[in-house]
Amino acid sequence: MVRFLLFIVFFASPSLLFLQEMQNPRPISVNLPPKMTASVAFQDAIANQPIPVTITIIRMAEQKVDPTSFLMGGKPLVVTFVRDEHPNPELIFPQEGPGSLVVSTYRFFLPPRKEGIYTVDSITAKVGEIDIISPQSTYQVVATVSNATLKLEAGIKEQGLIYPGQRVTFEYRIFFKIPIALSAEELPLLHIAGFQNVGSPVVTTYTSGEYTVQNIAQKAFTMQPGSYTIPPSRIEGFAFAKDLLGNIVQVPPLFKADSPGFSLQVSPFPEKDKPASFTGALGIFSYYARRVGTGPVAIGDTVEVEVVVSGRGDFDTVQFPDLSRQKGFAGFAFSSIVPAGVITDNQKRFTVSLRPRYASVKEIPPIIFSSFDSSLGTYFVGQTSAIPLVVHSNTPPPPPPKKTAPTHEQATPLPPSIIESNMPLTENTLQARHVPASLFATIVIVLGLLFLLQVIISKLWHTWQQEKRHVSSRELMLSALKEGDPDTALRLVREALLLGLYEAGITKELIEAPELLSKEGLQGEIQRLLISIEKSRFGGLSSNMGVKEILQEAAKLNYRLQSLRSAGRASSPS
């Protein structure tokens, strides 16, 4: 019973503490000035109809909005309250009340306008004791589609400012009153210079009154701030029907539809209050860390730490910070390759390996992260908790003192009684202690046979293990070329090339880390490609080398490895 209680105390307690920390996240303390925006939704700006404008105010709970204080152009503005929202209070804030965040929504209508691009003037309001003002925003008024046979609309789904790395959705909506087969199309939103697409376009179809509407949505992002000009979009096509023989034929006239071009502005991240640890993460997150394993370690031993990022935002933009720039990590050695995270269930997990340099290291310091929330226009800084660590010196203990034989002066003669009690040596005693030479020869032969048997068994076991290997490097490479998911394809490429080096006899053992490869020759080429793959999987593919190019280069290297392997088999004796 006592042993069971000791097991619970020493082994279960750390796990319970970690679970308690995960279930009770540390709240992020904020004290933000109120902010206000006014915008017109893309689908609401219809020509010759009242135009609804949405006002969004982000404030602290104790900052109350005065609904009679709204002004536009210096004149009173009558607005209608829509709702108050508390974004993720259970994750970010301990409870609703003082210190929690509130998003308030109001609405008013502008007079009807003709087709064109217009501006929503700045609006002022009083929130608490602070007078706030909204920035100007533009919107496009499009013609009603009630009398059009074919109509094209283009725009951006997201409202407000856009920042580097932020995923935005470019949308086309094609309205068909009758079945039309498109014969030509120019849709520049699907491939914008300077933007990188995320996946393929998503096409959905629905009905709206007398129209069939085809919605085409493409997610994309750019890392470069600046102004981007979107050229006009155009489609054209013929109605189609069946003739008397059942063939599908085009029916004149040629229908055309277009959408005007527009300018898209990607704002740079604010320099004011920008944390040194900021790497482009978008959203509001919480951070936790735990050590994989327990107990003390020696200098140079590997200590694995798992870091979990959870919250609200774009996890693809969350990157692991540079530990060399953070306080307290000078006492550790770690790889210069930034670890790539894995996204699962609204979380992103990182695993980093640290090696303590000194016995004076007492803990794994907090790891500092930071992020930017585009809706609030505010930076957030968070950190993990420090993890205690015991590091032992690996200096060997001093050898025990040697025992020296006593000198003639120090020797103590044995008592006569002991000497007298010794048994006298006889011829029988000497013969009894004599071991025949034949027995030694037998022992040597048996030991030799046992050693030979061990060598044979070891070789058979090694051969069986080789035959047991479930896939070869060639099979892994073929799987990578067929794989549709980029992350899985890149992982298979890494395994195929490292296994190919071992199969070709270039490496004496199966290497697990690319940085352990030689920088020269074929190993150097594979090392450089694998390191570029790790960077691509973590930070997104670079503009000059995509998944397709990486697979092509990897296939060439794998072919060279297979050639070397075949040449080695041909030259080896049968």
N, C-alpha and C positions, 0 to 999 in steps of 0.2 A: 504493500500500500504506500509506503514512504517513497519507494522508487517511482511509482506511478505519479505521485504528486510532484516529485522533482522533475520528471519529464514534462509535465504540464507547465511548470514555472519556466523552465529553461528553453523549451522548444516551441511551445504553443503561444507564449506571450508575445514574441515579436510579430507573429502572423496576425494575432488579434489587434495589436497596435496599428499595423499597416491597414487592416480592413477598416478600423475605426477612423483612421485618417482619410481613407478614400470615401467613406460615407459621410464625413463631416468636413467638407472642403473649407480651406481658409478663405474667408470672404475677401473680395477686392474692395478696398476702401477708396471711394471717389468723392470728389467735391468739385463738380463741374459748373461753369457758368452756363446759363440757359442759352440754347441755340434755336433758330427758327428758319425754316425753308418754306417756299411757296412754289408749287409746280402744277402743271397740267398733264394728266395722263395721256399717253399716246392715243388710246382708243376713244378718248372723250372729246377731242378737238374736231368737231364736225362743222362744216360750213353752214352758215345761216341758222345755227342753233346756239342757245346759251351754253357757255363754256364753263364747266365746273373747275374751280381751283382748290387744291388741297393744301392746307397750312399744317405743317408738322412742327411741334415745339417739344424739344427734349430738355427736361428740367429735373431738378431734385424735388422730392415729394413735398418738402416744406416751402418751396417756391410756388406760390399760387398765381394763376393767370387771371388778369383783369379783362373779361370779355368785352368791356366797353372802351378799352384803350386802343383798339386796332385802328391804324391810319394807313391810307395809301394815297400818295400824292398830296399829303397834307390834309386830306379830307377824311372824316369818320368812315369807317368801313364796318358794315354789319356782317357778322360771321355767325355760323351755326356750329355748336359743339357737336362732335361726332362720337368720340370715345377717348378713354385713358387706357394705356397699356403699361404693364410692368414687364420688361424683357427679361425672361429667365430669372425671376427673383430667387427661386430655390437653389440656383446654381451660383449666382454671382453675389446676391445679397441675402443676409440671414432672414430678413422679413421686410414686409412692406411698412413704410413709415419713414421717419427722419433718417436721411442718409441713403434711401433707396431711389432708384431712377424711375421716372415716369415719362412716357411719350404721349402727348396730347395731340389730338387731331381736330381741326376745324375746317369748315368749307364755306365758300361763297361763289357766286357766279358772275362771270364777265358777260357783257352784251354779245350778241351774235356777230360774227365776222365772216368775211369772204376768205377764199383760199389764200394761203400765204404763211409767212413766218412772222410771229409776233413776240413781244416781250411782256412778261409779268413784272410790273414795277416793284420796287422795294416796299416792304410793309413793315411798319413799326408797331410794337406792342409793349406792354408793361408786365413783367413777370417778377413777382416779389417786389423788391425795391430797385430792380434793374430794368432799364429801357433797352430792348433788343431790336435788331433790324435784320430782315431777310435779304439775301443777295438777289439780284435780278436773275430771272431764268427765261429761257426761250421755249416756244412751242410752235408746232406746225398745225395749221388748220387745213384739213383735207376736204374734198367735195364729198357729198353724200353719194352712196352707190345705188340709190333707189332706181335711177334711170339708166345705169350703165350695164352693158352686157358683160364686159370684162373690165376689172379694176385691179390695180396693184397699189399696195401700201407698204412702205418700208420704215423701219424705226428701231429704237432700242427699248427693250423691256424695262430695264432698271432706270430709276429716276435719281436725280442728284448728281453730285460730283463723282468722277471716275478716277481711280488711282492706279499706279503701276501694280501689276500682278492681279488686279481685281477681275474676276470672271464676269463678263457682261454677255447678254443674250441679244444678238441681232436677229430681227424678225422680218419676214415677208408674209403678207396676207394677200392671197389672190382670190378675188370674188368672181365666181362663174354664175351667170344666170342660165346659160345653156351649156351642154357639153362642148368643150373646145379643146382641140389638140394643139399644144404649143409647138410652133415651128422654129421659134428663135427666142432667146432670153439672154439678158445681160443683168446679172444679179451680183453686183460687186460686194455686197455685205457678206457674202459667203466666203470671200477671200480678200481681206483688207490688208494692203501692204503695211508691214510693221506689226501686225497682230498674228498671234499663233492660235490656230483653232484647237479646241478641246473636243475630241471625238468627231463624229460625223453629224451632218444636219439631221434634226428630228422633224419629221413631217407628220402632221395630224390633219384630219379632215372632219369638218362638222358643218351643220346647216345653220343659217341665220336668216330667218324669213324665207324669201324666195330664192336665196343664194346658197350655193355650195362654196364653202370657204376652205381653202387649203392654206394651212399655217406652216411655214418653214422657219425653224429656229436653229441658230448656230451659236454655240458658246465659244468665246475667244477671250484672249487677254494679251496685253502688251506690257513689257517691262520699261518702256521708254515714255516719259511724259512728253507732252507737246500737242500740237493741233494736227488732226488728221482730216483730210478732205475726202468725203464719200461722193463719188460721181453719181449721176442719175441712173436709175434702174429702168429696164424696159423689157416687155414681153409682147409677143404677137403670136397669133395662131388662127386656125380656121375651125368653124363648127364642123362636126362630122355627123354623118347619117349612113344608113344602109340603103343600097340600091335594090332593084327588083330581084337581083341575083343573090342578095345577102352580103355583098361586098361593102366594106366601109370606105366611104368616099368623103373628100373634103367639100364643104359647101361654102362658096363665097358669100359675103365679102371677107377680107382679112381684118380681123379684130386686133387692135393695138391698145396697150396701156402702159403708162410710165409713172414713175415717182421721182420727184425732184431730189437732187443731191443735197447734202448738208455737211456741216463741219462738226467734228467730234473733238472735244477737248479732254485730254488726260492730264489731270493736275499732278504736280510733283508732291511728294510728302512734305508737310511743313517742317522747316528747319527748327522752329521754336519748340523747345522742350523735347526734342528728338533724343531718345535714349541711345547711349553708345552701343547697347546690345541689340538694337533694332535690326532685323534682317528681312523685313518685308511682310511679316505675318499680318493678316487682316482678320480682325474679330476680337472677341474678349474671351480669354482662356484662364484656366487654373492649371497649376503644375504640381506634380508629385514625383518623388524619387524613392526608390528602395534598392537596397543592395541584394544582388543575387548570391546567396550563400551567407554563412555566418562564421564567426570565430576570428581569431587573430591571423595575420598574414606576415610574411617576411618581406624584406626590401626586395623589390623587383617582381614580386608575385602579382598576377593579374587579378584585379577586382572588377567584377562586372556590375554596372549600375543600370537599372531600368528606369526610364523617365516616361511618365504618362502625361499627355497634354489633353485636356478635355475642355468643353465649353461651347461657344457659339461663334461660328466663323468659317473661313475657308481653310481647311486643314492642309490643302495642297501648298499653301503659302507658308506654313509653319516649318522653319528650318532649325536645326540644332545650332546653338551659338558656338562661337570660337572660344574654347576654354582657355586658350593661351592669352586671351585679353581679359580674363576674369580673375578676380582676386582669390588667392589661396591655392590656385592650381599649379603654381611653380614647384610645389613639392611632389608633383605627379608627372609621369611620362605617359604619353598617349599618342595615337596615330594622328597624322596630319590630315587624313581623309575623314571628312565630316560624315558621321553615321547617317544612313538613310532611315527614315521612319516608316512605319507600317500603319495605315489607317484602317481601323475597325470600329464599328459601333460608336460613331461620333467621338472617337478618340484617336490620338496618334501616339505610337509608342516608339521610343528610341532605346537602343542598348549601346552603351559606351564602355570600353575597357580602359581601366586606369591601372598604373603600376606605381606604387609609392617609391620615392627615391630615398627617403630618410626615415629613421626610426622615430624622429620627433613628430611625424605626422600623426595627428590625433583624430581627424575627422575628414570626411569628404565634404568640401565646402558647399554652400548653396549654389545652385546653377541658376543664373539670372536670365529670364526671357523677357521680351517686350513685344507688343503688338499695336496695331493702329486700327481703330474702328472708323470706317468711312462714313457711317451715318452720324456719328457724334463728332467726327473731326478731331479725335483726342487719342493720345498715346496711353497705353496701359503697361505697367511694369509689374511682373510677378517673379517669384522664385520658389525653388524647392527648399525643403528643410535640410539642414545639415545632417549627415549620417555619421555617427561615431565609428571610429576605426582604431584598432590596436595593431601596431606594426612592430615586429620584433627585428632586432639586428641579426643579420645572417653571418656575423663573425663567429668562427668556431671557438668553443670553450678552450681554455688553456689545458695542455696535457697534464695528467697526474704526475706527481713527483716520482722520479725513478728510484727503485729500491737498489741500493748498492750493497755489495757483500761486505760484511764486517772485516776490518783489518785483523792482522794477527794479534795486535794488542787488544782489539775489541772482542775477539772471539771468546765465547764462554764455553769452557769444557763441559761435556755432558757428565752427569753424575755417574759414578761407577755402577750404580744399580742398573741404569739403563743399558750400559755397555754389556754388563754381565748377562742381561736377559736376552740378548740377540741369539738367534739360532745359528749354530755353526753350519757352514757350507759343506755339502757332501757331493759326491759324484751323482747320486740320484737326483738331487735338487737341480743340478745343472742340466741333466738330461731332460727333466720334466719341463724346463723352461725353454728348450730348444725347439724352434718351429722349422719343419722341413722346407726345403726350397721348392718342392713341387706344389705345396699349398700356396705359396706366393704366386707361382705361375698360373695356377687356376684362378686366383682372384683377379689377376691382371686380365686374363682372357675374358672372364665374365663381365668385368667393367667395360672392356672394349666392345663386346657384343651389345651391351646395354646402350653405349654411346652411339654405335652405328644404328641401332634400332630407333633411337630418338631422332637422329638426322633424317632417316627415311620417313618417319611419321611426320616430321616438321615439313618436309618437302611435299608429301601427299596433302597435308592440311593446307599449305599455301596454294597448291594447284587447285584444290577443291574450292578455296575461297575465290580464286580468280575466275573459275568457271561459274561460281554462284553469282557473280556481279550481274545485276539485272539489266543494265543498259551499257552500251559502249558510247564513246564520244561521238561517233558518227550518228547513232540513234538520237542522242541528245540534241545534236545540231539540226537534224531533220525535224524534230519536235519543235525546236525554236523557230524554224522557218515557217512551220504550219500554224504556230500559235497566234491567235488574234489579239490577246492582251499584251500590250507593250512591256509591262513590268515582268510578267511571266516569261516572255520571250528573252528579255535581257538576262534574267536569272539563269535560264537554260543555256544561253550562250556562254556565260561565265563558267558553269559547270563543265560544258563540253570542251572548252579550250584547256582548262586546267587538267581535266582527265586525259585529253589528247596528248599533252606534254608527257604525262606519266606513261601512257601506252606506247609512245614513240621512243621511250627510253631517254628523253632529254633530261627529265628530273628523276632522281632515284626513288622518290616517294611522292605521294599525292599531295601537292601544295594546296593549302586552303586560302591563303591570302596573296593577292597579286603583288604586294610590295616585297614579298620574299623571293620573287623571281629575279633572274639576272637582267640587267639593263641592256645587255648586248645581244645581237643576233635575233633569232626568232623569238626567244623568251622576252627580249626587250620590246619587240613589236606587240606581242600578246599582252605584256604588262601595261603598255600605254593604252591599248584599246580597252582593257578591263577597267583601268582607272577612269577613263572617260565614260564608261558605262555606269560606274558607281556615281559619278557626278551627274549624269543624265537622269538616273533613277531618282536621285534626291532632289535636285533643283530644277527639273524640267529639261527637256532636250534643247540643246543650243541650236541657234539658227543655221549653223553650217554643217550639222550632222544630225540627222533624224534616225528613227528606228530602222528605216529601210536601208540607209547607208551603213549603219552599224552591222546589220545582219549580212549585208553583202561583203563587208570587210572581214567579218568573222568567218563566213563560209570559205573565203579564200585562204585564210590562215588554217582552218580545219582541213582543207584539202591538202595543204602542204604537210600538215602533221600526218595525215593518212598516207601520203606518199612516202614520208620518212619511215613510217611504221612498216609499210609493205616492203621497202627496200631492206630494212633490218631483218625481216623474216626471210627474204630471199637469200641474204648473205649468210645467215646462221646455218650451221650444219644440221642436217636432218637426224 
